[in-house]
Amino acid sequence: MRKLFSKGERVRSKIDGKVMEVLKYIKNNFVEVRWFDLEKKEIRVRRIKEDKLSKAL
């Protein structure tokens, strides 16, 4: 399994442009990420394919 991102690294979603933090890797190139939802004012956790993420600057 390739790992493009390390734990704790900031990444940007190619789907909607949100900046997220990498929590951990899961099988089949899935990455568990978290971000802060401004509307609900809470932290969200989601699993996204590694191909749909890029490094945030």
N, CA, C and O atoms as a CHARMM CRD file, in Angstrom:
* protein
*
  228
    1    1 MET  N      0.84700  -1.17300   0.00000 PROA 1      0.00000
    2    1 MET  CA     0.00000   0.00000   0.00000 PROA 1      0.00000
    3    1 MET  C      0.89100   1.23400   0.00000 PROA 1      0.00000
    4    1 MET  O      1.83100   1.33400   0.78900 PROA 1      0.00000
    5    2 ARG  N      0.59400   2.15000  -0.87100 PROA 2      0.00000
    6    2 ARG  CA     1.34800   3.39600  -0.90400 PROA 2      0.00000
    7    2 ARG  C      0.74700   4.38000   0.09100 PROA 2      0.00000
    8    2 ARG  O     -0.46700   4.40500   0.29600 PROA 2      0.00000
    9    3 LYS  N      1.58800   5.17300   0.69300 PROA 3      0.00000
   10    3 LYS  CA     1.11800   6.17900   1.63300 PROA 3      0.00000
   11    3 LYS  C      1.65900   7.52600   1.18500 PROA 3      0.00000
   12    3 LYS  O      2.84000   7.82200   1.36200 PROA 3      0.00000
   13    4 LEU  N      0.78500   8.33700   0.60300 PROA 4      0.00000
   14    4 LEU  CA     1.19300   9.65100   0.13200 PROA 4      0.00000
   15    4 LEU  C      1.21200  10.67000   1.25900 PROA 4      0.00000
   16    4 LEU  O      1.93100  11.66600   1.18200 PROA 4      0.00000
   17    5 PHE  N      0.43100  10.43100   2.30300 PROA 5      0.00000
   18    5 PHE  CA     0.29000  11.38600   3.39500 PROA 5      0.00000
   19    5 PHE  C      0.64800  10.71700   4.71800 PROA 5      0.00000
   20    5 PHE  O      0.43000   9.51900   4.89800 PROA 5      0.00000
   21    6 SER  N      1.19300  11.49300   5.62800 PROA 6      0.00000
   22    6 SER  CA     1.50100  10.95100   6.94700 PROA 6      0.00000
   23    6 SER  C      0.43100  11.39200   7.94400 PROA 6      0.00000
   24    6 SER  O     -0.34000  12.31300   7.67600 PROA 6      0.00000
   25    7 LYS  N      0.39600  10.73600   9.07600 PROA 7      0.00000
   26    7 LYS  CA    -0.59200  11.02900  10.11000 PROA 7      0.00000
   27    7 LYS  C     -0.40100  12.46000  10.61500 PROA 7      0.00000
   28    7 LYS  O      0.72400  12.87500  10.89400 PROA 7      0.00000
   29    8 GLY  N     -1.48500  13.20400  10.72900 PROA 8      0.00000
   30    8 GLY  CA    -1.42700  14.57800  11.20900 PROA 8      0.00000
   31    8 GLY  C     -1.20000  15.61800  10.12900 PROA 8      0.00000
   32    8 GLY  O     -1.20900  16.81600  10.41200 PROA 8      0.00000
   33    9 GLU  N     -0.99600  15.17600   8.88700 PROA 9      0.00000
   34    9 GLU  CA    -0.73100  16.10000   7.79100 PROA 9      0.00000
   35    9 GLU  C     -2.02500  16.73300   7.29700 PROA 9      0.00000
   36    9 GLU  O     -3.08100  16.10100   7.31400 PROA 9      0.00000
   37   10 ARG  N     -1.93600  17.99200   6.85500 PROA 10     0.00000
   38   10 ARG  CA    -3.09500  18.69300   6.31300 PROA 10     0.00000
   39   10 ARG  C     -3.22900  18.37600   4.82700 PROA 10     0.00000
   40   10 ARG  O     -2.25500  18.46400   4.07900 PROA 10     0.00000
   41   11 VAL  N     -4.42900  18.00700   4.40300 PROA 11     0.00000
   42   11 VAL  CA    -4.70200  17.68700   3.00500 PROA 11     0.00000
   43   11 VAL  C     -5.93200  18.45200   2.54500 PROA 11     0.00000
   44   11 VAL  O     -6.75200  18.88300   3.35600 PROA 11     0.00000
   45   12 ARG  N     -6.05100  18.61600   1.23100 PROA 12     0.00000
   46   12 ARG  CA    -7.21100  19.30000   0.64900 PROA 12     0.00000
   47   12 ARG  C     -8.00100  18.30400  -0.19000 PROA 12     0.00000
   48   12 ARG  O     -7.43100  17.52700  -0.95600 PROA 12     0.00000
   49   13 SER  N     -9.30700  18.33800  -0.03500 PROA 13     0.00000
   50   13 SER  CA   -10.18800  17.45500  -0.78600 PROA 13     0.00000
   51   13 SER  C    -10.36200  17.98000  -2.20600 PROA 13     0.00000
   52   13 SER  O    -10.64200  19.16200  -2.40400 PROA 13     0.00000
   53   14 LYS  N    -10.19500  17.10300  -3.19700 PROA 14     0.00000
   54   14 LYS  CA   -10.41800  17.49100  -4.58500 PROA 14     0.00000
   55   14 LYS  C    -11.91300  17.56200  -4.89100 PROA 14     0.00000
   56   14 LYS  O    -12.30500  18.14100  -5.90500 PROA 14     0.00000
   57   15 ILE  N    -12.73900  16.99200  -4.04600 PROA 15     0.00000
   58   15 ILE  CA   -14.18700  16.96800  -4.25600 PROA 15     0.00000
   59   15 ILE  C    -14.81000  18.32900  -3.95200 PROA 15     0.00000
   60   15 ILE  O    -15.50900  18.89300  -4.79400 PROA 15     0.00000
   61   16 ASP  N    -14.55700  18.86200  -2.74800 PROA 16     0.00000
   62   16 ASP  CA   -15.19900  20.11500  -2.34700 PROA 16     0.00000
   63   16 ASP  C    -14.22800  21.18900  -1.86500 PROA 16     0.00000
   64   16 ASP  O    -14.66200  22.29000  -1.52600 PROA 16     0.00000
   65   17 GLY  N    -12.92800  20.90300  -1.82300 PROA 17     0.00000
   66   17 GLY  CA   -11.93600  21.90800  -1.47500 PROA 17     0.00000
   67   17 GLY  C    -11.70200  22.11900   0.00800 PROA 17     0.00000
   68   17 GLY  O    -10.97500  23.04000   0.38100 PROA 17     0.00000
   69   18 LYS  N    -12.29300  21.29600   0.87000 PROA 18     0.00000
   70   18 LYS  CA   -12.10300  21.44800   2.31200 PROA 18     0.00000
   71   18 LYS  C    -10.70400  21.00900   2.72100 PROA 18     0.00000
   72   18 LYS  O    -10.14600  20.06800   2.15800 PROA 18     0.00000
   73   19 VAL  N    -10.14800  21.70100   3.70600 PROA 19     0.00000
   74   19 VAL  CA    -8.86100  21.30600   4.27200 PROA 19     0.00000
   75   19 VAL  C     -9.13700  20.37900   5.44100 PROA 19     0.00000
   76   19 VAL  O     -9.94000  20.69800   6.31700 PROA 19     0.00000
   77   20 MET  N     -8.46800  19.22600   5.45700 PROA 20     0.00000
   78   20 MET  CA    -8.71700  18.18900   6.44600 PROA 20     0.00000
   79   20 MET  C     -7.40600  17.73200   7.04600 PROA 20     0.00000
   80   20 MET  O     -6.33300  18.05300   6.53500 PROA 20     0.00000
   81   21 GLU  N     -7.49400  16.98200   8.12900 PROA 21     0.00000
   82   21 GLU  CA    -6.31900  16.41600   8.78500 PROA 21     0.00000
   83   21 GLU  C     -6.38500  14.90000   8.69300 PROA 21     0.00000
   84   21 GLU  O     -7.43500  14.30900   8.94300 PROA 21     0.00000
   85   22 VAL  N     -5.27000  14.26400   8.33300 PROA 22     0.00000
   86   22 VAL  CA    -5.20600  12.80700   8.19700 PROA 22     0.00000
   87   22 VAL  C     -5.14400  12.17200   9.58300 PROA 22     0.00000
   88   22 VAL  O     -4.28800  12.52100  10.39600 PROA 22     0.00000
   89   23 LEU  N     -6.06000  11.23500   9.84700 PROA 23     0.00000
   90   23 LEU  CA    -6.06700  10.51000  11.11300 PROA 23     0.00000
   91   23 LEU  C     -5.34100   9.18300  11.00100 PROA 23     0.00000
   92   23 LEU  O     -4.45100   8.88600  11.79800 PROA 23     0.00000
   93   24 LYS  N     -5.72700   8.36600   9.99200 PROA 24     0.00000
   94   24 LYS  CA    -5.07800   7.07600   9.80800 PROA 24     0.00000
   95   24 LYS  C     -5.40300   6.52200   8.43500 PROA 24     0.00000
   96   24 LYS  O     -6.32200   6.98700   7.76200 PROA 24     0.00000
   97   25 TYR  N     -4.63400   5.52100   8.03000 PROA 25     0.00000
   98   25 TYR  CA    -4.85400   4.80000   6.77800 PROA 25     0.00000
   99   25 TYR  C     -5.68800   3.56100   7.04600 PROA 25     0.00000
  100   25 TYR  O     -5.56600   2.92800   8.09500 PROA 25     0.00000
  101   26 ILE  N     -6.54000   3.22300   6.08200 PROA 26     0.00000
  102   26 ILE  CA    -7.37700   2.03300   6.14800 PROA 26     0.00000
  103   26 ILE  C     -7.07800   1.22600   4.88900 PROA 26     0.00000
  104   26 ILE  O     -6.47400   1.75700   3.95700 PROA 26     0.00000
  105   27 LYS  N     -7.47800  -0.02300   4.83600 PROA 27     0.00000
  106   27 LYS  CA    -7.20300  -0.87500   3.67200 PROA 27     0.00000
  107   27 LYS  C     -7.72200  -0.25600   2.37600 PROA 27     0.00000
  108   27 LYS  O     -8.61500   0.59100   2.39000 PROA 27     0.00000
  109   28 ASN  N     -7.15100  -0.69000   1.27000 PROA 28     0.00000
  110   28 ASN  CA    -7.54700  -0.30300  -0.08500 PROA 28     0.00000
  111   28 ASN  C     -7.42100   1.19400  -0.34300 PROA 28     0.00000
  112   28 ASN  O     -8.28500   1.78900  -0.98700 PROA 28     0.00000
  113   29 ASN  N     -6.33700   1.81000   0.16400 PROA 29     0.00000
  114   29 ASN  CA    -6.02400   3.21800  -0.08900 PROA 29     0.00000
  115   29 ASN  C     -7.10100   4.19000   0.38100 PROA 29     0.00000
  116   29 ASN  O     -7.27800   5.25000  -0.22000 PROA 29     0.00000
  117   30 PHE  N     -7.82000   3.84900   1.44100 PROA 30     0.00000
  118   30 PHE  CA    -8.74400   4.77200   2.06800 PROA 30     0.00000
  119   30 PHE  C     -8.03100   5.48800   3.20500 PROA 30     0.00000
  120   30 PHE  O     -7.20100   4.89600   3.89500 PROA 30     0.00000
  121   31 VAL  N     -8.35400   6.76000   3.39800 PROA 31     0.00000
  122   31 VAL  CA    -7.75700   7.56400   4.45400 PROA 31     0.00000
  123   31 VAL  C     -8.88200   8.09200   5.32600 PROA 31     0.00000
  124   31 VAL  O     -9.88600   8.58400   4.81100 PROA 31     0.00000
  125   32 GLU  N     -8.73000   7.99600   6.63700 PROA 32     0.00000
  126   32 GLU  CA    -9.70600   8.57500   7.55500 PROA 32     0.00000
  127   32 GLU  C     -9.24500   9.98900   7.87500 PROA 32     0.00000
  128   32 GLU  O     -8.12600  10.19400   8.34500 PROA 32     0.00000
  129   33 VAL  N    -10.11300  10.96300   7.61800 PROA 33     0.00000
  130   33 VAL  CA    -9.77600  12.37000   7.81300 PROA 33     0.00000
  131   33 VAL  C    -10.80600  13.03500   8.71800 PROA 33     0.00000
  132   33 VAL  O    -11.92200  12.54100   8.87800 PROA 33     0.00000
  133   34 ARG  N    -10.41300  14.16700   9.30800 PROA 34     0.00000
  134   34 ARG  CA   -11.36100  14.94800  10.10600 PROA 34     0.00000
  135   34 ARG  C    -11.25100  16.40700   9.72100 PROA 34     0.00000
  136   34 ARG  O    -10.19400  16.87500   9.29600 PROA 34     0.00000
  137   35 TRP  N    -12.36000  17.12600   9.87600 PROA 35     0.00000
  138   35 TRP  CA   -12.40100  18.55500   9.62500 PROA 35     0.00000
  139   35 TRP  C    -13.46200  19.17200  10.51700 PROA 35     0.00000
  140   35 TRP  O    -14.28300  18.46600  11.10300 PROA 35     0.00000
  141   36 PHE  N    -13.44000  20.48700  10.61400 PROA 36     0.00000
  142   36 PHE  CA   -14.38200  21.20100  11.45100 PROA 36     0.00000
  143   36 PHE  C    -15.53000  21.70600  10.59100 PROA 36     0.00000
  144   36 PHE  O    -15.31000  22.45400   9.63800 PROA 36     0.00000
  145   37 ASP  N    -16.75200  21.30400  10.91900 PROA 37     0.00000
  146   37 ASP  CA   -17.94500  21.73200  10.20000 PROA 37     0.00000
  147   37 ASP  C    -18.39100  23.07900  10.76300 PROA 37     0.00000
  148   37 ASP  O    -18.79200  23.15800  11.92400 PROA 37     0.00000
  149   38 LEU  N    -18.32700  24.13700   9.95600 PROA 38     0.00000
  150   38 LEU  CA   -18.65500  25.47800  10.42500 PROA 38     0.00000
  151   38 LEU  C    -20.14700  25.66700  10.69700 PROA 38     0.00000
  152   38 LEU  O    -20.52000  26.42400  11.59200 PROA 38     0.00000
  153   39 GLU  N    -21.00100  24.98600   9.93300 PROA 39     0.00000
  154   39 GLU  CA   -22.43900  25.14500  10.12800 PROA 39     0.00000
  155   39 GLU  C    -22.91100  24.51800  11.44100 PROA 39     0.00000
  156   39 GLU  O    -23.65700  25.14600  12.19100 PROA 39     0.00000
  157   40 LYS  N    -22.48700  23.30000  11.71900 PROA 40     0.00000
  158   40 LYS  CA   -22.91800  22.58500  12.92600 PROA 40     0.00000
  159   40 LYS  C    -21.99800  22.83800  14.11800 PROA 40     0.00000
  160   40 LYS  O    -22.33600  22.49400  15.25000 PROA 40     0.00000
  161   41 LYS  N    -20.82000  23.44600  13.85800 PROA 41     0.00000
  162   41 LYS  CA   -19.82400  23.74000  14.89000 PROA 41     0.00000
  163   41 LYS  C    -19.38000  22.48300  15.64400 PROA 41     0.00000
  164   41 LYS  O    -19.36900  22.44000  16.87500 PROA 41     0.00000
  165   42 GLU  N    -19.01600  21.46100  14.85900 PROA 42     0.00000
  166   42 GLU  CA   -18.50100  20.22800  15.43900 PROA 42     0.00000
  167   42 GLU  C    -17.50100  19.58400  14.48500 PROA 42     0.00000
  168   42 GLU  O    -17.42900  19.93200  13.30600 PROA 42     0.00000
  169   43 ILE  N    -16.74300  18.65100  15.01200 PROA 43     0.00000
  170   43 ILE  CA   -15.72600  17.95300  14.21800 PROA 43     0.00000
  171   43 ILE  C    -16.36800  16.76300  13.52300 PROA 43     0.00000
  172   43 ILE  O    -17.09800  15.99000  14.14300 PROA 43     0.00000
  173   44 ARG  N    -16.09300  16.62400  12.24200 PROA 44     0.00000
  174   44 ARG  CA   -16.60500  15.51100  11.43300 PROA 44     0.00000
  175   44 ARG  C    -15.46000  14.58400  11.06800 PROA 44     0.00000
  176   44 ARG  O    -14.33100  15.03200  10.86400 PROA 44     0.00000
  177   45 VAL  N    -15.74700  13.29100  10.98600 PROA 45     0.00000
  178   45 VAL  CA   -14.76700  12.29000  10.57500 PROA 45     0.00000
  179   45 VAL  C    -15.34900  11.53900   9.38200 PROA 45     0.00000
  180   45 VAL  O    -16.51800  11.15400   9.38900 PROA 45     0.00000
  181   46 ARG  N    -14.51000  11.33100   8.34400 PROA 46     0.00000
  182   46 ARG  CA   -14.98000  10.65900   7.13700 PROA 46     0.00000
  183   46 ARG  C    -13.85200   9.85700   6.51500 PROA 46     0.00000
  184   46 ARG  O    -12.67900  10.16900   6.71900 PROA 46     0.00000
  185   47 ARG  N    -14.19600   8.83900   5.76700 PROA 47     0.00000
  186   47 ARG  CA   -13.21900   8.03900   5.03300 PROA 47     0.00000
  187   47 ARG  C    -13.30900   8.41000   3.56400 PROA 47     0.00000
  188   47 ARG  O    -14.38500   8.39700   2.96700 PROA 47     0.00000
  189   48 ILE  N    -12.15200   8.74400   2.99100 PROA 48     0.00000
  190   48 ILE  CA   -12.07300   9.18900   1.59700 PROA 48     0.00000
  191   48 ILE  C    -10.96900   8.41900   0.90900 PROA 48     0.00000
  192   48 ILE  O     -9.96100   8.08700   1.53200 PROA 48     0.00000
  193   49 LYS  N    -11.14900   8.12900  -0.38200 PROA 49     0.00000
  194   49 LYS  CA   -10.09700   7.49000  -1.16600 PROA 49     0.00000
  195   49 LYS  C     -8.90300   8.42300  -1.27200 PROA 49     0.00000
  196   49 LYS  O     -9.05700   9.63800  -1.39700 PROA 49     0.00000
  197   50 GLU  N     -7.72600   7.85000  -1.22000 PROA 50     0.00000
  198   50 GLU  CA    -6.48100   8.60800  -1.25700 PROA 50     0.00000
  199   50 GLU  C     -6.35600   9.43000  -2.55300 PROA 50     0.00000
  200   50 GLU  O     -5.74800  10.50000  -2.55200 PROA 50     0.00000
  201   51 ASP  N     -6.92600   8.93400  -3.64300 PROA 51     0.00000
  202   51 ASP  CA    -6.83500   9.61700  -4.93800 PROA 51     0.00000
  203   51 ASP  C     -7.60200  10.93200  -4.94900 PROA 51     0.00000
  204   51 ASP  O     -7.31300  11.80000  -5.77200 PROA 51     0.00000
  205   52 LYS  N     -8.56400  11.09700  -4.06400 PROA 52     0.00000
  206   52 LYS  CA    -9.39900  12.30000  -4.01900 PROA 52     0.00000
  207   52 LYS  C     -8.82300  13.39700  -3.12000 PROA 52     0.00000
  208   52 LYS  O     -9.49500  14.39100  -2.84300 PROA 52     0.00000
  209   53 LEU  N     -7.56900  13.21300  -2.66100 PROA 53     0.00000
  210   53 LEU  CA    -6.92400  14.17800  -1.77400 PROA 53     0.00000
  211   53 LEU  C     -5.64200  14.68700  -2.39500 PROA 53     0.00000
  212   53 LEU  O     -4.99000  13.98600  -3.16900 PROA 53     0.00000
  213   54 SER  N     -5.28100  15.92300  -2.04800 PROA 54     0.00000
  214   54 SER  CA    -3.98900  16.49100  -2.43200 PROA 54     0.00000
  215   54 SER  C     -3.39700  17.20300  -1.22400 PROA 54     0.00000
  216   54 SER  O     -4.10400  17.47000  -0.25200 PROA 54     0.00000
  217   55 LYS  N     -2.10600  17.51100  -1.27900 PROA 55     0.00000
  218   55 LYS  CA    -1.46000  18.18500  -0.15300 PROA 55     0.00000
  219   55 LYS  C     -1.93100  19.62300  -0.06200 PROA 55     0.00000
  220   55 LYS  O     -2.02600  20.31700  -1.07400 PROA 55     0.00000
  221   56 ALA  N     -2.22500  20.07100   1.15200 PROA 56     0.00000
  222   56 ALA  CA    -2.61000  21.47700   1.37300 PROA 56     0.00000
  223   56 ALA  C     -1.34900  22.29000   1.62600 PROA 56     0.00000
  224   56 ALA  O     -0.41900  21.82800   2.28800 PROA 56     0.00000
  225   57 LEU  N     -1.33000  23.48800   1.09900 PROA 57     0.00000
  226   57 LEU  CA    -0.15600  24.33600   1.26600 PROA 57     0.00000
  227   57 LEU  C     -0.28900  25.27100   2.42100 PROA 57     0.00000
  228   57 LEU  O      0.62300  26.05300   2.69000 PROA 57     0.00000
